[in-house]
């Protein structure tokens, strides 16, 4: 599994909450609604998960701040600086993301900060689709 560990500075986005969800939630519904409402948007997007409590968390669809004129009903959000293990994933997102999470939970001391799914344009179910998953960890020096 390809990954790197990086200290990331504070990140600012425009985001829209999808509410409280869990790992059994069908996230594709949120993304279909996003693209229906923002038909001409073809830039980078982020799935941001935060506020973890029990088996639930808040999920947001986000775009870069520079895309303010291209999306509707999005609010500014800030993700604080943190250390992340960044996975470079290839394959359908419904397979690649759980696989990376499994690896991360076995091999890293995870932090409570938000995690980010970084989506590029393309078919997210394609076997050659490329994306990133940023998972916060507690101590970079343990893994170098």
C-alpha positions in Angstrom: 0.0 0.0 0.0 1.5 3.4 -1.0 1.5 6.0 1.7 3.4 9.0 3.0 3.4 10.7 6.4 3.1 14.5 6.2 2.5 17.4 8.6 -0.3 19.3 6.9 -1.0 23.0 7.7 -4.5 24.3 8.3 -6.8 23.6 5.3 -9.7 25.8 4.3 -12.6 24.6 2.2 -16.1 25.3 1.2 -18.3 22.6 2.6 -21.8 21.3 3.0 -22.8 18.9 5.7 -24.5 15.6 4.9 -25.4 15.2 8.6 -24.5 12.4 11.0 -23.7 9.1 9.3 -22.0 5.8 9.9 -19.8 3.4 7.9 -23.0 1.7 6.6 -24.3 4.9 5.0 -24.6 4.9 1.2 -22.3 8.0 0.5 -23.0 7.8 -3.2 -26.4 9.4 -2.6 -24.8 12.5 -1.2 -22.4 12.7 -4.2 -25.2 12.2 -6.7 -27.1 15.1 -5.1 -24.0 17.3 -5.2 -23.4 16.7 -8.9 -27.1 17.1 -9.8 -27.1 20.5 -8.0 -23.6 21.5 -9.4 -23.8 20.1 -12.9 -20.9 22.0 -14.3 -18.5 21.2 -11.4 -15.6 19.0 -12.5 -12.8 20.0 -10.1 -11.3 18.3 -7.1 -13.7 17.4 -4.3 -13.2 16.2 -0.7 -15.2 14.0 1.6 -14.4 15.2 5.1 -15.4 13.1 8.1 -15.2 14.7 11.6 -16.9 14.8 15.1 -16.6 11.1 15.7 -18.9 9.8 18.5 -19.6 6.1 19.0 -20.2 4.7 15.5 -21.3 8.0 14.0 -19.6 11.0 12.5 -20.3 14.1 10.5 -19.7 13.8 6.7 -19.2 16.9 4.5 -18.7 17.4 0.8 -16.1 20.0 0.3 -14.4 21.9 -2.5 -11.4 24.3 -2.5 -12.1 27.9 -1.4 -11.3 29.1 -4.9 -14.4 27.4 -6.3 -16.9 29.7 -4.5 -18.5 30.8 -7.7 -19.1 27.2 -8.9 -21.0 25.6 -6.0 -24.3 26.4 -4.3 -25.1 26.7 -0.6 -21.6 25.9 0.7 -20.0 27.4 3.8 -16.4 28.0 4.7 -14.8 25.4 7.0 -11.4 24.9 8.5 -9.5 21.7 9.1 -6.8 22.3 11.7 -3.2 21.4 11.1 -2.3 17.8 11.8 -0.1 14.9 10.9 -1.6 12.7 8.3 -0.8 9.4 6.7 -1.8 10.0 3.1 -2.7 6.9 1.1 -2.5 6.9 -2.7 -5.3 4.6 -3.8 -6.1 3.0 -7.1 -9.4 1.2 -7.7 -13.1 1.5 -7.0 -13.6 3.8 -3.9 -15.9 1.3 -2.2 -13.0 -1.2 -2.1 -10.0 1.1 -1.9 -11.2 3.2 1.1 -12.1 0.3 3.4 -8.8 -1.4 2.6 -6.7 1.7 3.5 -8.7 2.2 6.7 -8.0 -1.4 7.7 -4.3 -1.0 7.1 -4.3 2.3 9.0 -6.1 1.0 12.0 -3.6 -1.9 12.3 -0.4 0.1 11.7 -0.9 3.6 13.1 -2.0 5.4 16.2 -5.0 7.3 14.9 -5.8 10.9 16.0 -9.2 12.5 16.5 -8.8 15.1 13.7 -11.0 15.1 10.6 -10.0 12.7 7.8 -10.2 13.6 4.1 -11.1 11.7 1.0 -9.5 13.5 -2.0 -11.4 12.9 -5.2 -10.2 13.8 -8.7 -12.4 13.8 -11.8 -13.2 10.4 -13.3 -15.3 7.3 -12.7 -14.9 6.5 -9.0 -15.9 2.9 -9.6 -13.2 2.3 -12.3 -10.5 -0.2 -11.5 -7.9 2.5 -12.5 -9.5 5.4 -10.6 -6.9 7.3 -8.5 -7.7 9.1 -5.3 -6.1 9.9 -1.9 -7.2 9.2 1.7 -5.8 11.4 4.4 -6.0 9.8 7.9 -4.8 11.8 10.9 -2.2 10.1 13.2 -0.8 11.0 16.6 3.0 10.9 16.3 4.9 11.1 13.0 8.2 10.1 14.6 6.9 6.6 15.5 6.6 5.7 11.8 9.8 7.2 10.2 
